[in-house]
C-alpha cells in the first residue's frame, strides 16, 4: 500500500482553500451592481418580470410582450460576499458615461472615425450630425443588459441612430400662425436643413422622448441626447448662406413694416382718445347746467325766474352795448 506524502496532502488542502474559499470572497464597489448566477442561471426575484414594472411604461402592448425580462436579485455595494465554486458574479458599472453619437461599437473607424453621423433630410440633402449621448445601465433591468442582448451598446447605438435618421428624414418645421390666424408663409423655407437648425431644441426633446424605451428594451438608460451641429455638404453651404441672408433681409423688412404700422396704430388711438376727451370736456358743463336747471325747476317756478334774471344781469355787466326791443 502506497502512502501519500504529507506534503502532497498539505498542498492539496492549501490549493483547495485558495481556489474555493479565499477566491470565493468578493466585494462590490459603490458605483457597481452585481448579479450572481448558479450554473449559468441568474438568481431571480420570484416570478417578477419587467412586464408590469414602471420601466416598461413607454412600451406598447406588443413591445411589452417581446421585451419581458425576469427581475434578478441585485447585489448592492459592500462586502465581502461569498460565492460557491459553481457560482459566478457579473458586475456592471452604473456610472453615467458620455459617448459621441457617431461612435460605432462594432467598427470604430465608421462614421469618420466616430466623429460625424450622416443623415438624409426630407429634401434629399445629405447632412452631417455631431453631438453626444449620456447613458447609464438600468439598475431595474440588469437581466436585459447582462443576458438579454449580446452587445447592448451596439443595440442601443443602432436604435438611437435609426430613430434619429428617421426623424431627420421626416422633419418639418411647425407652421407659425400669423396674427390673423392664417399660416405665416414668410416663416417657411424650402431648404429643410434651415428648419432643423432652428428647431434643434425640439429635435433633442423628440430624441429624449423616443429613447425612453431603451431601458426596457436593452437595459440601458439614455439620460440625455445633445445634437450640437448640423452641417450640409460643402457644395451647398454657399447656397444656404445666400438663402439665409435673403431670408434675414426679408424678415428685417417685414419687422420694420410691422413696427411702422404698429406705431401709426398707436398714434391713431391716442388721437382718438384726445378728441374724445375734448368732446367730453365740452359736454360736461352742459350736462351739469341741465342738472342745475332741473333742480331749480323742481324747487319752484320763482327760483327758475330768479336764476334767469341773475344770469341776464351778469350778461349786462359784461356787455358793452345792449339792445332792448321797444314795444309799439
Secondary structure, DSSP 8 states (H G I E B T S, - for coil): -----HHHHHHHHHHHIIIIIGGGEEEE-TTEEEEEEETTEE-EEEEEESTTSGGGTTS-HHHHHHS--EEE-EE-SEEEEE--TTEEEEEEE-S-EEEETT--TT-TTHHHHHT-EEEE-TTS-EEEEEEEEEEEE-GGGHHIIIII-S-HHHHHHHHHHHHHHHHHHT------B-TTSSB-GGG--S-HHHHHHHTHHHHHHHHHHHGGGHHHHHSEEEEEEEEEEEEE-HHHHHHHHHHHHHHHHHHHHHHHHHHHHHHHHHHHHHHHHHHHHHHHHHHHHHHHHHHHHHHHHHH-HHHHHHHHHHHHHHHHHH-S--------
